[in-house]
Amino acid sequence: MDLRTQSDGPLLTVRLSDDVLPDVAADTEVDQAITRVLAESGATRLLLDFSDVNMFNSLGIAALIQVHKHCRVAGVAMAVCELSDDVAKVFRVTALHRLLAVHGTAAEARAALESGAAP
């Protein structure tokens, strides 16, 4: 799996897309790939950019929750941004917006992570 990442000091940005989110055959690959890249980078902040995600299903939700759990245990602040209307609806229906720090833009999410406002 090829994740698009950008490391900027303590901040690791992972830009997700429909083609890297899990399907039935690969339901744990995404969370494992993200946590591996996070550990290798040594970052203390993780930003998941959803700007290229149009569809988000239960397997994606499960992967996202696993990444969140890993971040909590590792002491890594995590935020998500750039949700499409459809993905934002999934976040609201499943209450993911209450669990995760959700921001409209990548700039807003970066600012929140840098200020310590994101959990």
SENULUM-596612 format. One record per atom (N, C-alpha, C, O): residue number from 1; residue in three letters; atom name; y, z, x. Coordinates in nm, 2 decimals, always signed. Atoms other than C-alpha are relative to their C-alpha. Layout:
% residues N
rofi, lummi, pavo, py, pz, px
NUM, ala, CA, Y, Z, X
...
This chain:
% residues 119
rofi, lummi, pavo, py, pz, px
1, met, N, -0.12, +0.00, +0.08
1, met, CA, +0.00, +0.00, +0.00
1, met, C, +0.12, +0.00, +0.09
1, met, O, +0.13, +0.08, +0.18
2, asp, N, -0.12, +0.01, -0.08
2, asp, CA, +0.34, -0.10, +0.14
2, asp, C, +0.11, +0.06, -0.08
2, asp, O, +0.16, -0.01, -0.18
3, leu, N, -0.11, -0.06, +0.06
3, leu, CA, +0.61, +0.14, +0.03
3, leu, C, +0.13, -0.04, +0.07
3, leu, O, +0.13, -0.05, +0.19
4, arg, N, -0.13, +0.03, -0.06
4, arg, CA, +0.97, +0.04, +0.09
4, arg, C, +0.08, +0.13, +0.02
4, arg, O, +0.11, +0.20, -0.08
5, thr, N, -0.06, -0.13, -0.03
5, thr, CA, +1.13, +0.34, +0.26
5, thr, C, +0.12, -0.02, +0.09
5, thr, O, +0.13, -0.12, +0.16
6, gln, N, -0.11, +0.00, -0.09
6, gln, CA, +1.45, +0.42, +0.43
6, gln, C, +0.02, +0.15, +0.04
6, gln, O, +0.04, +0.23, -0.05
7, ser, N, -0.01, -0.14, -0.05
7, ser, CA, +1.49, +0.73, +0.65
7, ser, C, +0.14, +0.01, +0.05
7, ser, O, +0.19, -0.07, +0.13
8, asp, N, -0.14, -0.02, -0.04
8, asp, CA, +1.84, +0.87, +0.70
8, asp, C, +0.01, +0.15, +0.04
8, asp, O, +0.05, +0.23, -0.05
9, gly, N, +0.01, -0.14, -0.04
9, gly, CA, +1.80, +1.20, +0.90
9, gly, C, -0.09, +0.07, -0.09
9, gly, O, -0.21, +0.04, -0.10
10, pro, N, +0.08, -0.08, +0.08
10, pro, CA, +1.67, +1.46, +0.66
10, pro, C, -0.04, -0.06, -0.13
10, pro, O, -0.12, -0.01, -0.21
11, leu, N, +0.02, +0.06, +0.13
11, leu, CA, +1.67, +1.22, +0.36
11, leu, C, -0.10, -0.12, +0.02
11, leu, O, -0.07, -0.21, +0.10
12, leu, N, +0.09, +0.12, +0.01
12, leu, CA, +1.38, +0.98, +0.29
12, leu, C, +0.01, -0.06, -0.14
12, leu, O, -0.01, +0.01, -0.24
13, thr, N, +0.00, +0.08, +0.13
13, thr, CA, +1.43, +0.72, +0.02
13, thr, C, -0.12, -0.09, -0.01
13, thr, O, -0.15, -0.16, +0.08
14, val, N, +0.11, +0.08, +0.03
14, val, CA, +1.13, +0.56, -0.14
14, val, C, +0.04, -0.08, -0.12
14, val, O, +0.06, -0.03, -0.23
15, arg, N, -0.04, +0.08, +0.11
15, arg, CA, +1.21, +0.26, -0.35
15, arg, C, -0.13, -0.05, -0.07
15, arg, O, -0.20, -0.13, -0.01
16, leu, N, +0.12, +0.04, +0.07
16, leu, CA, +0.93, +0.22, -0.61
16, leu, C, +0.02, -0.13, -0.07
16, leu, O, +0.13, -0.17, -0.10
17, ser, N, +0.00, +0.12, +0.08
17, ser, CA, +0.84, -0.09, -0.80
17, ser, C, -0.12, -0.01, -0.08
17, ser, O, -0.22, +0.07, -0.06
18, asp, N, +0.12, +0.01, +0.09
18, asp, CA, +0.60, -0.20, -1.07
18, asp, C, -0.13, -0.03, +0.08
18, asp, O, -0.24, +0.02, +0.04
19, asp, N, +0.12, +0.04, -0.07
19, asp, CA, +0.36, -0.34, -0.81
19, asp, C, -0.05, +0.11, +0.09
19, asp, O, -0.16, +0.09, +0.14
20, val, N, +0.06, -0.11, -0.08
20, val, CA, +0.32, -0.01, -0.62
20, val, C, -0.04, +0.12, -0.09
20, val, O, -0.10, +0.21, -0.04
21, leu, N, +0.04, -0.11, +0.09
21, leu, CA, +0.28, +0.22, -0.92
21, leu, C, -0.15, -0.01, -0.03
21, leu, O, -0.20, -0.12, -0.04
22, pro, N, +0.15, +0.00, +0.02
22, pro, CA, -0.08, +0.32, -0.99
22, pro, C, -0.05, -0.07, -0.12
22, pro, O, +0.02, -0.07, -0.23
23, asp, N, +0.07, +0.06, +0.11
23, asp, CA, -0.32, +0.14, -1.21
23, asp, C, -0.13, +0.08, -0.01
23, asp, O, -0.15, +0.17, +0.07
24, val, N, +0.12, -0.07, +0.02
24, val, CA, -0.66, +0.25, -1.32
24, val, C, -0.09, +0.01, +0.13
24, val, O, -0.15, +0.10, +0.15
25, ala, N, +0.08, +0.00, -0.12
25, ala, CA, -0.82, +0.15, -0.99
25, ala, C, +0.06, +0.08, +0.12
25, ala, O, -0.01, +0.11, +0.21
26, ala, N, -0.07, -0.06, -0.11
26, ala, CA, -0.56, +0.32, -0.77
26, ala, C, +0.08, +0.12, -0.05
26, ala, O, +0.20, +0.13, -0.01
27, asp, N, -0.08, -0.10, +0.07
27, asp, CA, -0.45, +0.63, -0.96
27, asp, C, +0.05, +0.11, +0.10
27, asp, O, +0.14, +0.18, +0.06
28, thr, N, -0.06, -0.10, -0.09
28, thr, CA, -0.39, +0.85, -0.65
28, thr, C, +0.06, -0.06, +0.12
28, thr, O, +0.11, +0.01, +0.21
29, glu, N, -0.05, +0.06, -0.12
29, glu, CA, -0.28, +0.60, -0.39
29, glu, C, +0.15, +0.02, +0.02
29, glu, O, +0.20, +0.05, +0.13
30, val, N, -0.14, -0.02, -0.01
30, val, CA, +0.09, +0.63, -0.47
30, val, C, +0.04, +0.13, +0.05
30, val, O, +0.12, +0.15, +0.15
31, asp, N, -0.04, -0.13, -0.04
31, asp, CA, +0.12, +1.00, -0.44
31, asp, C, -0.05, +0.03, +0.14
31, asp, O, +0.03, +0.09, +0.22
32, gln, N, +0.05, -0.02, -0.13
32, gln, CA, -0.09, +1.01, -0.13
32, gln, C, +0.08, -0.08, +0.10
32, gln, O, +0.11, -0.03, +0.21
33, ala, N, -0.08, +0.08, -0.09
33, ala, CA, +0.11, +0.73, +0.03
33, ala, C, +0.14, +0.06, +0.02
33, ala, O, +0.19, +0.07, +0.13
34, ile, N, -0.13, -0.06, -0.01
34, ile, CA, +0.44, +0.90, -0.05
34, ile, C, +0.00, +0.13, +0.08
34, ile, O, +0.08, +0.15, +0.17
35, thr, N, +0.01, -0.13, -0.08
35, thr, CA, +0.33, +1.24, +0.08
35, thr, C, -0.03, -0.03, +0.14
35, thr, O, +0.02, +0.05, +0.23
36, arg, N, +0.03, +0.03, -0.14
36, arg, CA, +0.20, +1.08, +0.40
36, arg, C, +0.13, -0.05, +0.07
36, arg, O, +0.16, +0.00, +0.18
37, val, N, -0.12, +0.05, -0.06
37, val, CA, +0.52, +0.89, +0.46
37, val, C, +0.10, +0.12, +0.02
37, val, O, +0.18, +0.12, +0.12
38, leu, N, -0.09, -0.12, +0.00
38, leu, CA, +0.72, +1.21, +0.38
38, leu, C, -0.04, +0.09, +0.12
38, leu, O, +0.05, +0.13, +0.19
39, ala, N, +0.05, -0.09, -0.11
39, ala, CA, +0.51, +1.42, +0.63
39, ala, C, +0.03, -0.07, +0.13
39, ala, O, +0.08, +0.00, +0.23
40, glu, N, -0.02, +0.07, -0.13
40, glu, CA, +0.54, +1.15, +0.90
40, glu, C, +0.15, +0.00, +0.03
40, glu, O, +0.19, +0.00, +0.15
41, ser, N, -0.14, +0.01, -0.03
41, ser, CA, +0.92, +1.13, +0.86
41, ser, C, +0.06, +0.13, +0.03
41, ser, O, +0.17, +0.14, +0.10
42, gly, N, -0.06, -0.13, -0.03
42, gly, CA, +0.98, +1.50, +0.88
42, gly, C, +0.12, +0.03, -0.09
42, gly, O, +0.19, +0.13, -0.07
43, ala, N, -0.12, -0.02, +0.09
43, ala, CA, +1.24, +1.47, +0.60
43, ala, C, -0.01, +0.13, -0.08
43, ala, O, -0.12, +0.17, -0.11
44, thr, N, -0.01, -0.12, +0.08
44, thr, CA, +1.35, +1.77, +0.40
44, thr, C, +0.05, -0.03, -0.14
44, thr, O, +0.06, +0.06, -0.23
45, arg, N, -0.05, +0.04, +0.13
45, arg, CA, +1.48, +1.57, +0.11
45, arg, C, -0.07, -0.14, -0.04
45, arg, O, -0.08, -0.22, +0.05
46, leu, N, +0.07, +0.13, +0.04
46, leu, CA, +1.30, +1.29, -0.09
46, leu, C, +0.08, -0.05, -0.13
46, leu, O, +0.10, +0.02, -0.23
47, leu, N, -0.06, +0.07, +0.11
47, leu, CA, +1.47, +1.04, -0.32
47, leu, C, -0.09, -0.11, -0.04
47, leu, O, -0.12, -0.20, +0.04
48, leu, N, +0.08, +0.11, +0.05
48, leu, CA, +1.26, +0.82, -0.54
48, leu, C, +0.09, -0.09, -0.08
48, leu, O, +0.14, -0.04, -0.19
49, asp, N, -0.09, +0.10, +0.06
49, asp, CA, +1.45, +0.51, -0.64
49, asp, C, -0.08, -0.08, -0.10
49, asp, O, -0.17, -0.16, -0.05
50, phe, N, +0.07, +0.07, +0.11
50, phe, CA, +1.32, +0.36, -0.97
50, phe, C, +0.06, -0.13, -0.04
50, phe, O, +0.03, -0.19, -0.14
51, ser, N, -0.07, +0.12, +0.04
51, ser, CA, +1.55, +0.06, -0.97
51, ser, C, -0.08, -0.12, -0.03
51, ser, O, -0.04, -0.21, -0.10
52, asp, N, +0.09, +0.12, +0.03
52, asp, CA, +1.26, -0.19, -0.96
52, asp, C, -0.12, +0.03, -0.08
52, asp, O, -0.22, -0.04, -0.08
53, val, N, +0.11, -0.04, +0.09
53, val, CA, +1.04, -0.01, -1.21
53, val, C, +0.04, -0.03, -0.14
53, val, O, +0.14, +0.02, -0.19
54, asn, N, -0.02, +0.04, +0.14
54, asn, CA, +1.02, -0.15, -1.56
54, asn, C, -0.10, +0.07, -0.09
54, asn, O, -0.07, +0.09, -0.21
55, met, N, +0.10, -0.06, +0.08
55, met, CA, +0.70, +0.01, -1.68
55, met, C, -0.05, +0.12, +0.07
55, met, O, -0.07, +0.12, +0.19
56, phe, N, +0.04, -0.12, -0.06
56, phe, CA, +0.58, +0.36, -1.63
56, phe, C, -0.10, +0.07, -0.09
56, phe, O, -0.06, +0.10, -0.21
57, asn, N, +0.11, -0.05, +0.09
57, asn, CA, +0.25, +0.49, -1.77
57, asn, C, -0.04, +0.14, +0.04
57, asn, O, +0.01, +0.20, +0.13
58, ser, N, +0.05, -0.13, -0.03
58, ser, CA, +0.05, +0.81, -1.76
58, ser, C, -0.05, +0.02, +0.14
58, ser, O, -0.04, +0.13, +0.19
59, leu, N, +0.05, -0.01, -0.14
59, leu, CA, -0.10, +0.73, -1.42
59, leu, C, +0.12, +0.02, +0.09
59, leu, O, +0.12, +0.09, +0.19
60, gly, N, -0.12, -0.02, -0.08
60, gly, CA, +0.25, +0.70, -1.28
60, gly, C, +0.06, +0.14, -0.02
60, gly, O, +0.11, +0.20, +0.08
61, ile, N, -0.05, -0.14, +0.02
61, ile, CA, +0.35, +1.03, -1.44
61, ile, C, -0.08, +0.09, +0.08
61, ile, O, -0.03, +0.18, +0.14
62, ala, N, +0.09, -0.09, -0.07
62, ala, CA, +0.05, +1.20, -1.29
62, ala, C, +0.03, -0.01, +0.15
62, ala, O, +0.03, +0.09, +0.22
63, ala, N, -0.03, +0.02, -0.14
63, ala, CA, +0.13, +1.05, -0.94
63, ala, C, +0.14, +0.07, +0.03
63, ala, O, +0.15, +0.14, +0.13
64, leu, N, -0.14, -0.06, -0.02
64, leu, CA, +0.50, +1.17, -0.98
64, leu, C, -0.01, +0.15, +0.00
64, leu, O, +0.05, +0.22, +0.08
65, ile, N, +0.02, -0.15, +0.00
65, ile, CA, +0.39, +1.52, -1.07
65, ile, C, -0.07, +0.05, +0.12
65, ile, O, -0.03, +0.16, +0.17
66, gln, N, +0.06, -0.03, -0.12
66, gln, CA, +0.16, +1.53, -0.77
66, gln, C, +0.10, +0.00, +0.12
66, gln, O, +0.09, +0.09, +0.20
67, val, N, -0.10, +0.00, -0.11
67, val, CA, +0.44, +1.43, -0.54
67, val, C, +0.10, +0.12, -0.02
67, val, O, +0.13, +0.18, +0.08
68, his, N, -0.09, -0.11, +0.02
68, his, CA, +0.67, +1.69, -0.70
68, his, C, -0.07, +0.13, +0.04
68, his, O, -0.01, +0.22, +0.11
69, lys, N, +0.07, -0.12, -0.04
69, lys, CA, +0.40, +1.96, -0.65
69, lys, C, +0.00, +0.01, +0.16
69, lys, O, +0.02, +0.12, +0.21
70, his, N, +0.01, +0.00, -0.15
70, his, CA, +0.36, +1.86, -0.28
70, his, C, +0.14, +0.04, +0.05
70, his, O, +0.15, +0.12, +0.15
71, cys, N, -0.13, -0.03, -0.04
71, cys, CA, +0.74, +1.87, -0.24
71, cys, C, +0.03, +0.15, -0.01
71, cys, O, +0.09, +0.21, +0.08
72, arg, N, -0.02, -0.14, +0.03
72, arg, CA, +0.76, +2.22, -0.39
72, arg, C, -0.07, +0.09, +0.11
72, arg, O, -0.01, +0.18, +0.17
73, val, N, +0.08, -0.07, -0.10
73, val, CA, +0.49, +2.35, -0.16
73, val, C, +0.06, -0.01, +0.14
73, val, O, +0.06, +0.08, +0.22
74, ala, N, -0.06, +0.04, -0.14
74, ala, CA, +0.65, +2.18, +0.15
74, ala, C, +0.14, +0.04, +0.01
74, ala, O, +0.20, +0.03, +0.12
75, gly, N, -0.14, -0.03, +0.00
75, gly, CA, +1.00, +2.30, +0.06
75, gly, C, +0.09, -0.12, +0.02
75, gly, O, +0.20, -0.11, +0.07
76, val, N, -0.08, +0.12, +0.00
76, val, CA, +1.13, +1.95, +0.02
76, val, C, +0.07, -0.02, -0.13
76, val, O, +0.00, -0.02, -0.24
77, ala, N, -0.08, +0.03, +0.12
77, ala, CA, +1.41, +1.88, -0.23
77, ala, C, -0.03, -0.14, -0.04
77, ala, O, -0.04, -0.23, +0.04
78, met, N, +0.03, +0.13, +0.05
78, met, CA, +1.33, +1.59, -0.45
78, met, C, +0.09, -0.04, -0.12
78, met, O, +0.12, +0.05, -0.20
79, ala, N, -0.08, +0.05, +0.11
79, ala, CA, +1.53, +1.37, -0.69
79, ala, C, -0.05, -0.14, -0.03
79, ala, O, -0.10, -0.21, +0.06
80, val, N, +0.03, +0.14, +0.04
80, val, CA, +1.48, +1.05, -0.88
80, val, C, +0.13, -0.06, -0.06
80, val, O, +0.22, +0.01, -0.10
81, cys, N, -0.12, +0.06, +0.04
81, cys, CA, +1.74, +0.79, -0.97
81, cys, C, -0.03, -0.15, -0.05
81, cys, O, -0.15, -0.20, -0.03
82, glu, N, +0.01, +0.14, +0.04
82, glu, CA, +1.80, +0.44, -1.12
82, glu, C, -0.11, -0.03, -0.10
82, glu, O, -0.18, -0.13, -0.09
83, leu, N, +0.10, +0.02, +0.10
83, leu, CA, +1.58, +0.48, -1.43
83, leu, C, +0.05, -0.11, -0.10
83, leu, O, +0.16, -0.10, -0.14
84, ser, N, -0.03, +0.10, +0.11
84, ser, CA, +1.57, +0.18, -1.67
84, ser, C, +0.00, +0.08, -0.13
84, ser, O, -0.05, +0.19, -0.13
85, asp, N, +0.00, -0.06, +0.13
85, asp, CA, +1.62, +0.26, -2.03
85, asp, C, -0.15, +0.04, -0.05
85, asp, O, -0.17, +0.15, -0.10
86, asp, N, +0.14, -0.02, +0.04
86, asp, CA, +1.24, +0.23, -2.09
86, asp, C, -0.06, +0.12, +0.08
86, asp, O, -0.13, +0.20, +0.02
87, val, N, +0.05, -0.11, -0.08
87, val, CA, +1.15, +0.46, -1.80
87, val, C, +0.07, +0.13, -0.03
87, val, O, +0.00, +0.23, -0.04
88, ala, N, -0.07, -0.12, +0.04
88, ala, CA, +1.42, +0.71, -1.90
88, ala, C, -0.06, +0.06, -0.13
88, ala, O, -0.07, +0.18, -0.15
89, lys, N, +0.06, -0.04, +0.12
89, lys, CA, +1.26, +0.72, -2.24
89, lys, C, -0.13, +0.07, +0.02
89, lys, O, -0.16, +0.18, -0.04
90, val, N, +0.13, -0.07, -0.04
90, val, CA, +0.92, +0.81, -2.09
90, val, C, +0.03, +0.13, +0.06
90, val, O, -0.04, +0.23, +0.03
91, phe, N, -0.04, -0.13, -0.06
91, phe, CA, +1.09, +1.08, -1.89
91, phe, C, +0.04, +0.10, -0.11
91, phe, O, +0.00, +0.22, -0.10
92, arg, N, -0.04, -0.09, +0.11
92, arg, CA, +1.25, +1.23, -2.21
92, arg, C, -0.12, +0.04, -0.08
92, arg, O, -0.13, +0.16, -0.11
93, val, N, +0.12, -0.03, +0.09
93, val, CA, +0.93, +1.20, -2.42
93, val, C, -0.09, +0.10, +0.07
93, val, O, -0.15, +0.19, +0.00
94, thr, N, +0.10, -0.08, -0.07
94, thr, CA, +0.72, +1.37, -2.15
94, thr, C, +0.07, +0.12, +0.06
94, thr, O, +0.00, +0.20, +0.12
95, ala, N, -0.08, -0.11, -0.06
95, ala, CA, +0.99, +1.62, -2.05
95, ala, C, +0.01, +0.00, +0.15
95, ala, O, +0.04, +0.10, +0.21
96, leu, N, -0.02, +0.02, -0.15
96, leu, CA, +0.99, +1.49, -1.69
96, leu, C, +0.14, +0.03, +0.04
96, leu, O, +0.16, +0.08, +0.15
97, his, N, -0.14, -0.02, -0.03
97, his, CA, +1.37, +1.51, -1.70
97, his, C, +0.03, +0.15, +0.02
97, his, O, +0.13, +0.18, +0.07
98, arg, N, -0.02, -0.15, -0.02
98, arg, CA, +1.34, +1.89, -1.72
98, arg, C, -0.07, +0.05, +0.12
98, arg, O, -0.03, +0.15, +0.18
99, leu, N, +0.07, -0.04, -0.12
99, leu, CA, +1.10, +1.91, -1.43
99, leu, C, +0.07, -0.05, +0.13
99, leu, O, +0.07, +0.02, +0.23
100, leu, N, -0.05, +0.07, -0.12
100, leu, CA, +1.27, +1.67, -1.19
100, leu, C, +0.15, -0.01, -0.01
100, leu, O, +0.21, -0.02, -0.12
101, ala, N, -0.14, +0.03, -0.01
101, ala, CA, +1.63, +1.62, -1.08
101, ala, C, +0.02, -0.15, -0.02
101, ala, O, -0.02, -0.23, +0.07
102, val, N, -0.02, +0.14, +0.04
102, val, CA, +1.72, +1.29, -1.25
102, val, C, +0.15, -0.04, +0.01
102, val, O, +0.23, +0.03, -0.05
103, his, N, -0.14, +0.05, -0.02
103, his, CA, +2.04, +1.10, -1.15
103, his, C, +0.01, -0.14, -0.04
103, his, O, -0.08, -0.22, -0.02
104, gly, N, -0.02, +0.14, +0.04
104, gly, CA, +2.19, +0.78, -1.27
104, gly, C, -0.01, -0.10, +0.11
104, gly, O, -0.07, -0.20, +0.10
105, thr, N, -0.01, +0.09, -0.12
105, thr, CA, +2.26, +0.62, -0.93
105, thr, C, -0.06, +0.07, +0.12
105, thr, O, -0.07, +0.19, +0.13
106, ala, N, +0.05, -0.05, -0.13
106, ala, CA, +2.12, +0.65, -0.58
106, ala, C, +0.11, +0.08, +0.07
106, ala, O, +0.08, +0.18, +0.13
107, ala, N, -0.11, -0.07, -0.07
107, ala, CA, +2.47, +0.76, -0.46
107, ala, C, +0.01, +0.15, -0.06
107, ala, O, +0.03, +0.24, +0.01
108, glu, N, +0.00, -0.13, +0.07
108, glu, CA, +2.47, +1.05, -0.72
108, glu, C, -0.11, +0.09, +0.05
108, glu, O, -0.10, +0.21, +0.07
109, ala, N, +0.12, -0.07, -0.04
109, ala, CA, +2.12, +1.15, -0.62
109, ala, C, +0.01, +0.05, +0.14
109, ala, O, -0.02, +0.16, +0.17
110, arg, N, -0.02, -0.04, -0.14
110, arg, CA, +2.20, +1.15, -0.25
110, arg, C, +0.10, +0.11, +0.01
110, arg, O, +0.08, +0.21, +0.09
111, ala, N, -0.10, -0.11, +0.00
111, ala, CA, +2.51, +1.36, -0.31
111, ala, C, -0.06, +0.13, -0.05
111, ala, O, -0.03, +0.24, +0.01
112, ala, N, +0.06, -0.12, +0.05
112, ala, CA, +2.31, +1.61, -0.51
112, ala, C, -0.09, +0.06, +0.10
112, ala, O, -0.09, +0.18, +0.12
113, leu, N, +0.10, -0.04, -0.10
113, leu, CA, +2.04, +1.63, -0.25
113, leu, C, +0.07, +0.06, +0.12
113, leu, O, +0.03, +0.16, +0.17
114, glu, N, -0.07, -0.04, -0.12
114, glu, CA, +2.29, +1.67, +0.03
114, glu, C, +0.08, +0.14, -0.03
114, glu, O, +0.09, +0.22, +0.06
115, ser, N, -0.07, -0.12, +0.04
115, ser, CA, +2.48, +1.95, -0.16
115, ser, C, -0.09, +0.11, -0.03
115, ser, O, -0.05, +0.23, -0.04
116, gly, N, +0.10, -0.10, +0.04
116, gly, CA, +2.16, +2.13, -0.24
116, gly, C, -0.01, +0.02, -0.15
116, gly, O, -0.08, +0.12, -0.19
117, ala, N, +0.00, -0.01, +0.14
117, ala, CA, +2.21, +2.08, -0.61
117, ala, C, -0.13, -0.04, -0.07
117, ala, O, -0.16, +0.01, -0.18
118, ala, N, +0.13, +0.05, +0.05
118, ala, CA, +1.88, +1.91, -0.66
118, ala, C, -0.11, +0.10, +0.03
118, ala, O, -0.11, +0.15, +0.15
119, pro, N, +0.10, -0.10, -0.03
119, pro, CA, +1.58, +2.15, -0.69
119, pro, C, -0.10, -0.05, +0.10
119, pro, O, -0.19, +0.02, +0.13
